[in-house]
Each structure stands twice: as structure tokens, then as C-alpha cells.
């Protein structure tokens, strides 16, 4: 069965629009778990625009499901500039202190609205591989955020990573427009096939929703999807627990 990890970034973004603790992040994580989510994902960026450093520690203290922390491993420490918000210690330092079950390394920059590309391991493979080894030495399963490019996926295997997370925006856009959908889907299916040949586990995420998820869930070897933005939007309309249940059904679970 494909695991559903709920990304809480947009819940935190709503909270951060006011000087408040509402919505409460651990409470909403527990609501997702009670609705049978298989895991919780966060992506703490250095500007702490949504998930904050303290949220990561608060979640680690209460979760009894897989905790997946995403982020750019090359991001160093930052001062928060606000008395009530902890300084950002740097991504690797944060992950090493918390030791989540999974860490997904993502090559996003400060100026990006959201993650919008996978690693270029021709350029960065020699820098990524030692970081993968550091995390694995702590018992943390590693995943690399990757475009559906077979050559790059083979390079991902050379870093020693446990899994890749396929960046699915091109699939979501093709699904929405209907243009070239079959070709794009075959591209992802081929990428997953190459990953399996290389011994890599396969995760996926970005702009997956209730409409496009059922088809994507037929990708052979898919182990986990991480979904936040569309799930949060659907929860405004449907309620959080029914939405989590709907996404589980979209993955083929009864």
C-alpha cells in the first residue's frame, strides 16, 4: 500500500498570518493521524515563513507515525529577528538533532515560492553523497527530490540514498490541461522503473490532488506520497478528517 504523508506547511502558513498559535500544528498533526494518515511531512525553510524550528521539535515529541523533514541541506544558520521565534540552526543541524524517520533533501533556494526542480547530480552529486551518509549513520532514511530523468536517477543511486521523491508538477499540469498527459505519465513510469532497477525506493509529491492522484498511484513501486497544498485546500471545503480519508481512497485504500 502507498503511504500518505500529510504536509503541514500550509496549516502553519495560516497560523503565521497572525501573532497566534492557532491553528495549532501538533493538534492538526494528531487530527491527520486520527484520520489514518501514515505520516507527517514538514519543510522548514530558513525564513520560517510557515513551519518553524520549534514546530519540528514539537512534532517530533508527539508523533507516533513517520516524520519526514524536507529541505535544502546546504542551508546554514539564520537569525530569526523575532524574539518569539527561534533562530534557524541550518537544515542539517536541525535534522541531526531531531533524527526523524525520513529526511528528504530538496535543492530549493530562498527566492523560490515553492520547490520547483530536482537535484542536478552531475553538478552536486559529490556534495550530496557525504550528506546522505551522515544522515544514514544516524538511522535516518534519506530521499532525494528528483525530476523524472533516468540519467539523474541513476546518479542518485550512486550517492547511496535510500529513496528518491519524484517531483510531480509536470504530471499535475499535464493532467489539468490534458495536453501530452500519456507521454508525461510514461515519463514518470519509466523514471520509477529505472529507480527500481537501481534499488531505490520511490516517493512522490508536488501538486498531487484528488483528481490526478488515482492515476499516479498506479506507478509501479510507488511507496509514499507527500501532499500538502491541495489537501489543505480540500480540507477547507470538506473538513480535515474527511479529506485525509478521501486522499487515502484516491490511493486505492478502502
N, C-alpha and C positions, 0 to 999 in steps of 0.2 A: 504493500500500500504506500502511496505517496504521502509524505508528511506535510502538513500545513503549518508553517511558522508565520505568526502574525507580527507584522512590523508596526511598532507603536509610535513611530516618528510623528505622524500627523496628529495623534492624540496629544503628544507633547507640544506640538506647534499651537494647537488651540489653547492649551494652558498658558503658553508663553506670551499670548496676546494680551494677557493681563498679569498683574503682580499678584498671583494667587497660586494655590496648589490644586486647583480644580480645572480640568479633570485630573484626578489622582492616578498616577502612572501604575503603581503596583496594583491598585484596585482594578483598573481596567485590564491589566495582565491577568489577574485572577478571574475576571469575568470571561476572558477568552479561554482560559484553561477549563473553567467550569462548563464552557460550551464545547469542549473536546478539541480545542486547538492542540496541536502536537508540540509546538514550540513558540518561543517569543524571540523576535529579532529587534535590534536597535542599531542605529547608525549614528553614533555621536560625532558630530563634526566639531572642529576646533572653535568655531564661533558659537557653539552650543545653541544654535537657532531653534532646535527642537529638543531632542534628547540631550540631557545634561550629564555631566560626570556623576553627580550624586544619584541620578536615576539608575545608572548602571549598577552602582553598589546596592541601591535599594532593591532592584530586581534580583540581583544575584543572591540576596539574603532570603528571598521568599519563593523563588521558582523551584518547582519540582518536575519541570519539563526541560527540554533542551533550550539552552540560552545561546543565541547566536549574536555575536557582536561584529558589525561590519565597519570598515573604514580604511583610510589610506595609511599604510604602515610607515610611510615616510614623513608623516606629520609630527612635528615636535611640540614642545610645551608652549602654551599661550596663557597670558594673564587674562582673566575674565573681565576685569574693570568694574565689576559689581560686587558689593560687599556680601550679598546673599547668594552668590553663585561661585562655586569652586573654580579654581584655575584648571585649565585643561593640561594634563600632565604629559601629553603626547600619546599617540594611539597605542604604540607597542607597550609603553609603560602601563597604560590603563588595562590593557588586555592581560598582561602578565600578572598584574595584581589581582584581577578578578578570576582568571582562569575559567572562562566559560567552556561549555562543551564544544562549541564550534566558533571559529573566527574566520570571517570572510574578508579577504584583502581586496580592496577596491581602489583603483587609481583615480580617485576624484580630486579635484582642486577646489580651493577656497571660492573661486569665482563661478563655480558650477551651481546652477539651481538644483540639480539632482545628478545622480550618476548617469553618464551618457556614453561610456565606452569601456571596453575591457582592456586588460593589460596588453602592452606590446612587449612580449618577452624576448624578441630579438634585441631590443634595446635594454630592457630592465631585468632579464632573467637572472643575470649574475648577482643582482642586488636583491631580488625576491627570494631566491633559493635559501640563503642563510636565515632569513626571517621565518620562512616555513619551518626550517629545522629548529629554530628557537622555540616556536610555538609547540611543535610536536614533542619536544623534550619535556614540556610541561604537561603533556597529556591532552593538549588541545587539538581537536581535529581541524585541519586547515582546508580552506576552499579559496580559489582564485576566481575573481569576476572576469569572465571571458566573452568575447564575441564568438559567434559560431563559425570560427575559422579553423579548419582542420590543422593547418600548419602551426598556428599558435597553440592549439590544444595539445599537440604533440610536444611542444616546448614546455607547456605547463606540466606535463608528466615528468619532464626532466628536472623540474625544481623539487620533486618529491612530494608535492601536495597530495592530500587525500582525495580532494574533490575539486570540481570546478562549478561555478554558478554561471549558467548561460544567461547573458544579457538579452532579454526578450522584447525589447522595444520595437525592433523591426518586424517581428511577428505580429505584435499588437497593432501596429499601424497598418500592416497588410490586411489583417483581419477586419479592421474597421473600414478600410477603403474597398476591400475586395480585389484590389489590384495585385496580381502576382502572388496571391496567397499560397497556392500549391507549391510554387517554386521556393518561396521563403520557408514554408513548412519543411520541405525536403532538405533545405539547407540545415535546419536545426536537427532534423532526424539524422543526417549524415554526421553532424558535429557530435551528436550523442553516441553514434556508432563508433566514431574514432576515439572518443573518451573511454568508452567501454573496452575497446581494443587495447588502450594504454593502461588499463587497470584503474581508471579514475571513477569515483562516484559522481553522479550528476545532480546538481541542484539547478534551479532556475528562478528568475524573478525580474520584474520591472513591467508595469502596466498590464499585468495579467488581471483579468476580471471574470465575472460570472459568465460572460458570453464567450470569451475566447479560451477560457481555461479547459473546458472539456476536451477540445481537440488537442490542445498542447499536452494534456495529461496522457495521451496515447503514445507519446515519445518513449521508445524502449529504454529502460534503465533509469528513468527519472525517479529520484529518491525523495526530493523535497522541493517545495516552492515557498518563497518568501513573498508575502503580499501585504501591502500597507495602504497605499493611497486609495485605490478603488474599494478596498474592503472598508476603509473608514467612511468613504462617501456613501457606500451602500448602507452602512450602519446608521447614518443619519436618517435614512428613509425607513429602514427595516428594523432597527434595533441591533445591538451588538451581538447578542447570543444567536438570534435567528440568522444573522449574516454569516457568522462563523459556520453555522450548520449548513447554510446554503453553499458556501465555498467547499466544505467537505463533500457535499453531494456532487458538486461540479468536478471533484477529483475522483468520483466514482464510488464513494463510500456510502453505505446505506444510512 
